[in-house]
């Protein structure tokens, strides 16, 4: 039995096709993007609900970005150590 004719092969092809970005509706793509942005902000310790207030003040935004990047680096290194060990 070939891969294309097998039940798992056809199911896989349908699932891949249904989740491709080209076939996804625009709203789904926007939700994926905004979800990714919010997750990245959380990883950098930037509260998404205070984003506009923080960005309005350049000095405060610069400090938050530097602290967030430092927090991200620490968490990244810790996660890498857990994976290695």
FENCORLIN-V603927 format. One record per helix or strand. SS is the DSSP state (2 for helix, 1 for strand). FROM is the first residue (numbers start at 1). TO is the last residue. If there is no record, write none. Layout:
ss = [SS;SS]
from = [FROM;FROM]
to = [TO;TO]
//
This chain:
ss = [2;2;2;2]
from = [7;26;48;58]
to = [18;43;56;84]
//
